[in-house]
Amino acid sequence: MLLKDLSVAALVLLLSFWLTKQLARFSFGLRLLDHPNERSLHAMPTPRTGGLAVLASLSLGICVEQFGALAWKAPGGVITRESFWALGSSLLIALVSFLDDWAKLPSGVRFLVHLLAAAGVIFGAGLTINEVGIPFAGSLSLHFLALPLTLLWLIWMTNLYNFMDGMDGFAGGMSVCGFGVLGYLGYAGGHHTLGTIATLTAAGSAGFLWHNLPPAKIFMGDIGSTMLGFLAGALSIMGIHDQVFEFPVPVLIFAPFIFDATITLLRRLLRGEKLWQAHRKHYYQRLVLSGWGHGKTVTAEYILMFIGGASAIIYNKLVHEQARLILLLGCVSIFAVFFFSVRVIEQRSRVVCAD
C-alpha cells in the first residue's frame, strides 16, 4: 500500500513541477503578476499562480488514489466523510482566493468563505479539537470551548499561511516539511487517509518549490497559501480527533509560521497598529531587510522547520511527561533565541547603515 502511495506521490510531484514551470512563463495564458508593494520583499513583477499547480496535481493524485482503490476493490480509499469535507472546504477556499487574486474581493466576503469552510469541517466532517494534551496536566477536555477554538485554529492557520507567504521558498518549504511530517505520522499511526493526503500535498508542494527557491520564478499566490493553510489546519484536527497525535504536535510542526505570525500580531496589537494594514514586521521579513537576503534567511527557517518537525515526531513517541515537557521547553527556547537574534541582527544593521 505504501509503495503505491509513494508512486502516486511521485506522479503528483512531477506534474506539479511541470505545471509550475509552465505557469512561470510570462507567455502563458494565465499571466497574473505580483507587483512589488509596501509589504513585498521582491523587486520585480513575478507570476503568482503557482498555487494552481499544487491544487491541480493534488486533485489528480487524490483521484488516482480513490479510483485505484475502487478499481482494485482494495481498502484504504482516501475519500471518507472527514476527508471529503476537509478537501471540499479547502477547494472552496482555493476557488475564492483565485477570484481574489484576479479581482480583489471585499475582506468581508473572504472572511465569510473562511467561516463557511471551517463550518464544513466542524459540522460536516464532525471534526473538533475536544481535548488538549498538556504534560503533567493530562488531557484537558475543552467542553463548550471545543467548537470556538477549533474554528479559531482553522481561521488562524488559513490566514497565517497567507501572512507568511512573503519570501522565496518559505511557504513552499513549510508545506513540504509540514505536510511531510503529517504524512509520516499518519502512516505511523495507521491513519491511511491522513497519511496519503498529507504526503500528496507535500509532493505537490515540492514540485512547486523547485521554481520558488531564491530567486523565485513564481509565487503560489493566495490560492496556494490559503488553501494549504486551511488544509494544514483541517488535517491537524483530523489527526487530533482520531487520536493519531495530540495538539502540541501540529503546533511543533508548523512552529516557524505559528510563532512568527502570532508574536508579530500580538506586538502590533500592543502598539496600537492597524492590523489590516500591510507591513514588513514579521521576523523573517526583518531578517531579509537586515541584509541576510532570501537565501540565507530561508536556510535558517528550514533549520527551524527541521527542528520543529523532528521534535513533533519525537514528542509523539515519548511516553514520559517529563521528557515531553523538556522537549517543548527546548523548542520554545530555540525559537526565542532565534527571535532575539533577529532583533540583534536588525540593530547591528541599523548601526552599520548609520555609519
C-alpha positions as CSV (number, residue, x, y, z in Angstrom):
1,M,0.0,0.0,0.0
2,L,2.8,2.5,0.9
3,L,4.7,1.7,-2.3
4,K,1.5,2.5,-4.3
5,D,1.0,5.8,-2.4
6,L,4.6,6.8,-3.0
7,S,4.2,6.1,-6.7
8,V,1.2,8.4,-6.9
9,A,3.2,11.0,-4.9
10,A,6.0,10.8,-7.4
11,L,3.4,11.4,-10.2
12,V,2.0,14.4,-8.3
13,L,5.5,15.9,-7.8
14,L,6.3,15.6,-11.5
15,L,3.0,17.1,-12.6
16,S,3.3,19.9,-10.1
17,F,6.9,20.6,-11.3
18,W,5.8,20.7,-15.0
19,L,2.7,22.8,-14.4
20,T,4.6,25.3,-12.2
21,K,7.2,25.7,-14.9
22,Q,4.5,26.4,-17.5
23,L,2.8,28.9,-15.2
24,A,6.1,30.7,-14.5
25,R,6.4,31.6,-18.2
26,F,5.2,35.1,-18.9
27,S,3.9,33.9,-22.2
28,F,1.5,31.5,-20.6
29,G,-2.2,32.4,-20.8
30,L,-2.7,32.9,-17.0
31,R,-0.5,35.9,-16.7
32,L,-1.2,37.2,-13.2
33,L,1.7,39.1,-11.8
34,D,2.6,40.1,-8.2
35,H,3.8,43.6,-8.4
36,P,6.1,44.9,-5.6
37,N,4.3,46.9,-2.9
38,E,4.9,48.2,0.7
39,R,4.7,44.6,2.0
40,S,6.8,42.9,-0.6
41,L,10.4,41.7,-0.4
42,H,10.8,41.2,-4.1
43,A,11.7,43.9,-6.6
44,M,10.4,42.5,-9.9
45,P,6.9,41.6,-11.0
46,T,6.6,37.8,-10.6
47,P,3.8,35.4,-11.6
48,R,1.7,34.4,-8.6
49,T,-0.3,31.4,-9.9
50,G,1.9,28.6,-8.6
51,G,-0.9,27.5,-6.3
52,L,-2.8,26.3,-9.3
53,A,-0.1,23.7,-9.9
54,V,-0.3,22.5,-6.4
55,L,-4.1,22.3,-6.4
56,A,-4.2,20.6,-9.8
57,S,-1.6,18.0,-9.1
58,L,-3.0,17.2,-5.6
59,S,-6.5,16.8,-7.1
60,L,-5.2,14.4,-9.7
61,G,-3.3,12.4,-7.0
62,I,-6.5,12.1,-4.9
63,C,-8.5,10.9,-7.9
64,V,-5.8,8.3,-8.8
65,E,-5.7,7.1,-5.2
66,Q,-9.5,6.8,-5.0
67,F,-10.2,5.3,-8.4
68,G,-7.3,2.9,-7.9
69,A,-8.8,1.7,-4.7
70,L,-12.2,1.2,-6.3
71,A,-10.8,-0.5,-9.4
72,W,-8.8,-3.0,-7.5
73,K,-11.5,-3.3,-4.8
74,A,-8.9,-2.6,-2.2
75,P,-9.5,-1.0,1.2
76,G,-7.9,2.3,2.0
77,G,-9.5,4.8,-0.3
78,V,-8.8,8.4,0.7
79,I,-12.3,9.8,0.4
80,T,-14.1,9.4,3.7
81,R,-16.7,11.6,5.4
82,E,-13.9,13.5,7.1
83,S,-11.6,13.9,4.1
84,F,-14.5,14.8,1.8
85,W,-15.4,17.9,3.9
86,A,-11.7,18.8,4.6
87,L,-10.8,18.6,0.9
88,G,-14.0,20.2,-0.3
89,S,-13.7,23.1,2.1
90,S,-10.1,23.6,1.0
91,L,-11.2,23.7,-2.6
92,L,-13.8,26.3,-1.8
93,I,-11.0,28.4,-0.1
94,A,-8.8,28.0,-3.2
95,L,-11.5,29.0,-5.7
96,V,-12.5,32.1,-3.8
97,S,-8.8,33.0,-3.3
98,F,-8.2,32.6,-7.0
99,L,-11.0,35.0,-7.7
100,D,-9.5,37.4,-5.2
101,D,-6.1,37.2,-6.9
102,W,-7.7,38.3,-10.2
103,A,-10.2,40.8,-8.9
104,K,-9.9,41.9,-5.3
105,L,-12.8,40.8,-3.2
106,P,-14.1,42.6,-0.1
107,S,-12.4,41.3,3.0
108,G,-15.8,40.5,4.5
109,V,-16.6,38.1,1.6
110,R,-13.2,36.3,2.1
111,F,-13.8,36.0,5.8
112,L,-17.3,34.7,5.3
113,V,-16.0,32.0,3.0
114,H,-13.4,31.1,5.6
115,L,-16.1,30.7,8.1
116,L,-18.2,28.5,5.8
117,A,-15.2,26.3,5.0
118,A,-14.5,25.9,8.7
119,A,-18.1,25.1,9.4
120,G,-17.9,22.4,6.8
121,V,-15.0,20.7,8.7
122,I,-16.7,21.2,12.1
123,F,-20.3,20.2,11.3
124,G,-20.0,18.3,8.0
125,A,-16.9,16.2,8.9
126,G,-17.7,16.3,12.7
127,L,-14.1,17.3,13.4
128,T,-13.3,19.3,16.5
129,I,-10.4,19.7,19.0
130,N,-12.1,18.1,22.0
131,E,-9.0,17.8,24.2
132,V,-5.6,19.4,24.6
133,G,-2.9,17.3,26.0
134,I,-0.5,19.1,28.3
135,P,2.5,17.4,30.1
136,F,1.7,16.8,33.8
137,A,-1.8,18.1,33.3
138,G,-3.1,15.3,31.2
139,S,-5.8,15.7,28.5
140,L,-7.8,18.7,29.3
141,S,-11.4,18.5,28.0
142,L,-12.5,21.7,26.2
143,H,-16.2,21.1,26.6
144,F,-18.1,24.1,25.3
145,L,-14.8,25.7,24.1
146,A,-14.1,22.9,21.6
147,L,-16.1,24.5,18.8
148,P,-14.9,28.1,19.0
149,L,-11.2,27.0,19.5
150,T,-11.5,24.7,16.5
151,L,-12.9,27.5,14.5
152,L,-10.2,29.8,15.6
153,W,-7.5,27.2,14.8
154,L,-8.8,26.8,11.2
155,I,-9.2,30.6,10.5
156,W,-5.8,31.4,12.0
157,M,-4.0,28.6,10.1
158,T,-5.6,29.8,6.9
159,N,-4.6,33.4,7.4
160,L,-1.1,33.0,9.0
161,Y,-0.1,30.9,6.0
162,N,-1.1,33.8,3.8
163,F,0.8,36.2,6.1
164,M,4.0,34.1,6.0
165,D,4.0,33.7,2.2
166,G,6.2,36.6,1.6
167,M,9.7,35.2,1.0
168,D,11.2,33.0,-1.7
169,G,11.0,29.3,-0.8
170,F,9.4,29.9,2.6
171,A,5.7,28.8,2.3
172,G,6.6,26.1,-0.2
173,G,9.3,24.7,2.1
174,M,7.0,24.8,5.1
175,S,4.5,22.8,3.1
176,V,7.0,20.2,2.0
177,C,8.3,19.8,5.6
178,G,5.0,20.2,7.4
179,F,2.8,18.0,5.3
180,G,5.6,15.5,5.0
181,V,5.7,15.1,8.8
182,L,1.9,14.9,9.0
183,G,2.0,12.2,6.3
184,Y,4.7,10.2,8.2
185,L,2.7,10.5,11.5
186,G,-0.5,9.5,9.7
187,Y,1.1,6.3,8.2
188,A,2.9,5.5,11.5
189,G,-0.4,5.9,13.4
190,G,-2.3,3.7,11.0
191,H,-4.4,6.5,9.6
192,H,-4.2,5.9,5.8
193,T,-6.4,8.8,4.8
194,L,-4.3,11.4,6.8
195,G,-1.0,9.9,5.7
196,T,-2.0,9.8,2.0
197,I,-3.5,13.3,1.7
198,A,-0.6,14.9,3.6
199,T,2.0,13.1,1.6
200,L,0.4,14.0,-1.7
201,T,0.2,17.6,-0.6
202,A,3.9,17.6,0.3
203,A,4.7,16.1,-3.1
204,G,2.7,18.8,-4.9
205,S,4.4,21.5,-2.8
206,A,7.8,20.0,-3.6
207,G,7.2,20.3,-7.4
208,F,6.3,24.0,-6.9
209,L,9.1,24.7,-4.5
210,W,11.8,23.9,-7.1
211,H,10.7,27.0,-9.1
212,N,10.1,29.1,-5.9
213,L,13.6,28.8,-4.4
214,P,15.6,32.0,-4.3
215,P,15.5,33.7,-6.7
216,A,11.8,32.7,-7.1
217,K,10.5,32.4,-10.7
218,I,6.9,32.2,-9.4
219,F,4.9,32.6,-6.2
220,M,2.0,30.4,-5.0
221,G,-0.4,33.4,-4.6
222,D,-3.4,33.4,-2.3
223,I,-4.9,30.4,-4.0
224,G,-1.9,28.3,-2.7
225,S,-1.2,29.9,0.7
226,T,-4.8,30.0,1.9
227,M,-5.6,26.5,0.6
228,L,-2.5,25.0,2.2
229,G,-3.1,26.8,5.4
230,F,-6.6,25.6,5.7
231,L,-5.7,22.1,4.7
232,A,-2.9,22.1,7.3
233,G,-5.4,23.1,10.0
234,A,-8.0,20.6,8.9
235,L,-5.6,17.6,8.7
236,S,-4.2,18.6,12.1
237,I,-7.7,18.5,13.6
238,M,-8.3,15.1,11.9
239,G,-5.1,13.7,13.5
240,I,-6.1,15.1,16.9
241,H,-9.7,14.0,16.7
242,D,-8.8,10.5,15.6
243,Q,-6.1,10.2,18.3
244,V,-3.1,9.9,15.9
245,F,-1.4,12.7,17.9
246,E,-2.1,15.4,20.5
247,F,-2.5,19.1,19.9
248,P,1.2,20.1,20.7
249,V,2.3,18.0,17.7
250,P,0.9,20.2,14.8
251,V,2.0,23.3,16.8
252,L,5.5,22.0,16.7
253,I,5.3,21.0,13.1
254,F,4.2,24.5,11.9
255,A,6.0,26.4,14.7
256,P,8.1,28.6,12.3
257,F,4.8,30.0,11.0
258,I,2.7,29.9,14.1
259,F,5.2,31.5,16.4
260,D,6.3,34.3,14.0
261,A,2.8,35.2,12.9
262,T,1.3,35.1,16.4
263,I,4.0,37.0,18.1
264,T,4.1,39.6,15.4
265,L,0.3,40.1,15.6
266,L,0.5,40.5,19.4
267,R,3.3,43.0,19.1
268,R,1.4,45.1,16.6
269,L,-1.8,44.8,18.7
270,L,0.0,46.1,21.8
271,R,1.5,49.0,19.8
272,G,-2.0,50.0,18.7
273,E,-1.2,49.5,15.0
274,K,-3.9,48.9,12.4
275,L,-3.8,45.1,12.0
276,W,-5.3,45.2,8.5
277,Q,-2.6,47.3,7.0
278,A,0.2,45.7,5.0
279,H,3.6,45.6,6.8
280,R,7.0,44.1,6.8
281,K,7.4,43.4,10.5
282,H,7.4,39.6,10.6
283,Y,10.7,38.2,11.9
284,Y,11.6,36.6,8.5
285,Q,10.9,40.0,6.8
286,R,13.0,41.8,9.3
287,L,15.9,39.4,8.7
288,V,15.7,39.8,5.0
289,L,15.7,43.5,5.2
290,S,18.6,43.5,7.7
291,G,20.8,42.2,4.9
292,W,20.5,38.5,5.1
293,G,18.6,38.3,1.8
294,H,16.2,35.5,0.8
295,G,18.7,32.6,0.5
296,K,20.3,32.9,3.9
297,T,17.1,33.7,5.7
298,V,15.1,30.8,4.2
299,T,18.0,28.4,5.0
300,A,17.7,29.5,8.7
301,E,14.0,28.9,8.5
302,Y,14.5,25.5,7.0
303,I,16.6,24.6,10.0
304,L,13.8,25.7,12.3
305,M,11.3,23.6,10.2
306,F,13.5,20.6,10.6
307,I,13.8,21.2,14.4
308,G,10.0,21.6,14.7
309,G,9.2,18.5,12.6
310,A,11.7,16.3,14.3
311,S,10.5,17.5,17.7
312,A,6.9,16.7,16.7
313,I,7.9,13.1,15.7
314,I,9.9,12.6,18.9
315,Y,7.1,14.1,21.1
316,N,4.6,11.7,19.6
317,K,6.8,8.8,20.5
318,L,7.6,9.9,24.1
319,V,5.6,8.4,26.9
320,H,7.1,10.2,29.9
321,E,5.5,13.5,30.8
322,Q,8.8,15.0,32.0
323,A,10.6,14.2,28.7
324,R,7.7,15.8,26.8
325,L,7.8,18.9,28.8
326,I,11.6,19.2,28.4
327,L,11.2,18.8,24.7
328,L,8.5,21.5,24.5
329,L,10.6,23.9,26.6
330,G,13.7,23.2,24.5
331,C,11.8,24.0,21.3
332,V,10.4,27.2,22.7
333,S,13.9,28.2,23.8
334,I,15.3,27.7,20.4
335,F,12.7,29.9,18.8
336,A,13.1,32.5,21.5
337,V,16.8,32.6,20.8
338,F,16.1,32.9,17.0
339,F,13.7,35.8,17.5
340,F,16.1,37.6,19.8
341,S,18.9,37.1,17.3
342,V,16.8,38.7,14.6
343,R,16.4,41.7,16.8
344,V,20.2,41.9,17.4
345,I,21.0,41.5,13.7
346,E,18.4,44.2,12.9
347,Q,20.0,46.6,15.4
348,R,23.5,46.0,14.1
349,S,22.3,46.5,10.6
350,R,20.9,49.9,11.6
351,V,24.3,50.9,13.2
352,V,26.2,49.9,10.0
353,C,23.8,51.9,7.9
354,A,24.1,54.9,10.2
355,D,27.9,54.8,9.9
